[in-house]
Amino acid sequence: MSSLAVPLFDPAAGQGARQLAELGLALVLSTLIGAERAVQQKSAGLRTHTLVGVGSALFMEVSQHGFNSVLALEGVSFDPSRVAAQIVSGIGFIGGGLIFVRRDAVRGLTTAATVWLTCAIGMACGGGLPLLALAATAVHFLVVRGYPYLTRRVPALATERRSGLYLAYRVGSSVLTRVLEECTSRGFRVVELRTDRTDRTEWEEGPDRPGTMAVRMEIEGAADVPALVAVLAELGGVLDVASMESAADE
């Protein structure tokens, strides 16, 4: 039997409704994971996770059904699991590209692990294991959404986070000293601090408006950053405060 004898668009040759449904499930599950990462403003978001999940599912479909016509030839055999092993190895390049180190803080580990999990979910969908794929997706949301609540209640489990803070205040009000005191009293370490004059017209210098200063600082700690921001916003002389939070291992 020649491989050329198989019709190009034959649904019975591993490209029928079941395989399309498996690809569709991989699309839905990987999109859910990607949407969660996009909401968290991670470097790998909706499109990356979706493409990884669907691509992995397609690789699994090819490994199972793409060589049926060749296997029909006498004396030909192969191990479909070899394709799965190559997928696991190849996804490491994407994961490695998401991890970087800055001032001894490793970032991107959680996002890289999520891409790796999305790959596994896509492989499960393509391999005909939808229940396992659904269970793994549920585990993802349990870990990335549920565990932060646990770590906030059990400080020993908390991961130190490095966060960026932007602060604008009136010069001469001793705000910066009080800001640093609030940070340290709440368990944060100030690892970097930069100050400069602002040029915003609504804060222009004048008889009734002293000069304003903008401070950009990076802090590290396991405490609640939004709570710190709320306290800083109430300090007299503070004009603006905002945070850009990112976990050291995410």
N, C-alpha and C positions, 0 to 999 in steps of 0.2 A: 504493500500500500504506500503510495507516494504522498508526501505532505501537501503536494499541489492539488490533490484530489479533495481536500477539505474545503468546503465553501467558505469564502472570506467572512460573510456575515451570518454564520451559523450559530444561533443561540445555544444549541446543544454542545458547542465546543467551548464551554466555560465562559460564555459571555451573554448569559441569559438574564432573566429577571432576578434570580438569587444573587448573582454577582453584582448587578446594578444596585440591588437593595443593600448589599454589604458596603459598597462604595458610598451610598447615600447615608448609611448609619455612621460611617467614618467621618463624612462631611459634617453631620449634625454634631457629633460628640466633640470633634476637634474644634469646631466653631465655638461651642460653649466654653471650652477651655481657653481658646484664644480671646474670646470676648472678656473673660474674667481677667486675663493678663493685660488686656488693653485698658480696662477700667483702672487697673493698678498702675498704668503708664509704664509698663516694662518695655525693654528694648525689643523683645520678640512678642508681638501681639496677635491680633486677629488673623491676618493673612499668613504669617509665618506658621502658626500652629495649624491652621486649616490645611495649608499645602503639605505640611509634614504628615498630618494624619491621613489625608486622601492619598498622597504619594506612597506611604507605607502600605496602605490597604491595596493599592494597585500592584505594588511589588509582590505582595502575597498572592494576589490573584494570578499574576503571571507565573509565579513559582509553582502554583498548583495546576493551572490549566494551560499555560502558554506553550507547553512542550508535549501536549497530548499526541499531536500528529507524529512527532519524532519518536515518542515512546512506542508508537504502534509498529515501528520498524523492528525487525528481528535483531536481537542482540543489543538493543539500546536500553540503557537504564540510567537514572540519575537520582540524586538525593535532593528533594525540594527544600529541605531545611538549610541547605547551604546558602540559598538566597536570603532567608531570614537572618542568618548570621551576618551576612554582608550588610544588611540594612542596619543592624545594631552597630556595626563598626562604622559605617558611613555617617550615621547621625551624630557621632561624636565630634565630627568636624564642625557642625553647626553649634553644638553645645559648647565646644571649646571657644568658638568665636564670641560667645555671649559672656564669657567669664573674663574679668580683668581685675587687676590689683592697683589700688591707689592708696599710697601712704599706709601700707601694711593692711589695708582693709580689702578683703576679697569680696567682689560683688558679682552678681549674675548666677550664682550657684543654683538658686531656687528656679530661676527662669530656665536655665539649661536643663535642670532635672525635669521641668515641666515639658519641655520639648521632647526629651527622651521618653517620658511617659506617654505623650501624645503619639509618638512613633509606635510604641507598644500597643496602644489602643487601636490605631489604624491597622496594625498587623493582626490583631485579634479579630477585627471586623472582616478583614480580607481573608482570614483563615477560617471563617465560619464559626466564630465564638462570640456571638453578640452579647450573651449574658455576662461573660467576663469583661467585655469592653464597657458595658454599662456599669458594672461594679467598679471597675478601675476609674471611670469618670466620676462616680460618686465619691470614691476615696480621694480623688484630687480636690474636690470642693470641700470635703471634710478637713483635709490637711491645711489648705491655703486659707480657708475661711474660718474654720473652727479652732485650729490650734492657736491663732493669735489671742483668742479669748482665754484659752487655758494659760498661756504664758503670762498674760496680764494678771492672772489670779495667783500664779505660782512664780514669784520672781526668780527663783533658782533656775527655772527653765527658759527664762527670757534671753533672747539674743540681743546683744548690744547693736544699736542702730546708729548710723551716722546720718545726721540731718543737716540741711542747710537752712539757716535763718536769715531773713532780711528784716532790718529794723531801721526806721527813720525817727529821729527825735530832735528836740530843740537843744541847741548847744547851751551849756551853762546850767542845765537842770539836773546834773549828776545822774542822768538816766543810765548811762553805760555801766557805772559801778553797781547800781541796783540790778541791772539785767544780769551781770556776771554773778552776783550773789544769788539770784534766783536760780540760775542754771546749776551752780555748784551745790546749792542746798537741796536740789531735787535729784542729785546723783549724776548730773551730766558733766562731761569734761569738754572744755573749749579747746579744740585742736587747731583752729585757725580763725583769725579775726582781721578784717580789713575795713578801714573807714575812709570816707571821702565826703566832700561837700556835695550837697544835692543842688540841682539847677531847676527844680520844679517851681514854677512861678507862684503857685499858691502858698509857698513857704519862703517867699523872698524875704531878705533881711530888711529891717526897718526899725523905727523907734519902738514899736510895740511887738515886733516879731524878730527875735534873735535868730541868728543863723541856724540852719538845720544840718544835721549830719546823717549820712547813710552808713549803716554797718552791715557788712555781710560776714557771717560767722558760721563755722561748722562745729557741731557738737556731737559727742558720742555718749551713749548711755542706753539703758533698757527702760527708762521711765517713759511716761506718756507725753509725747511731744505736743499734741493738741492742747493738753491741759496747761503746759508751759506757755504756749502761745497765748492762751486765754488770759493767763495771769499777767504776762508782759503787756498785753494790749490795755490793761487797766492801769498801768503805771502812769503817773503824771508826767507830761512832757513827751510821751510816746505818740507819734503821729501815724505810724503805720508799722505793722508787723505781719510777716507771713513765713511759712515754712515750706521746705521742699524735702520731704522725708523719703528715705530709701533704706531698706534693710541692708546690713553689711553683707549678708549672705544671699541676697536676692538678685 
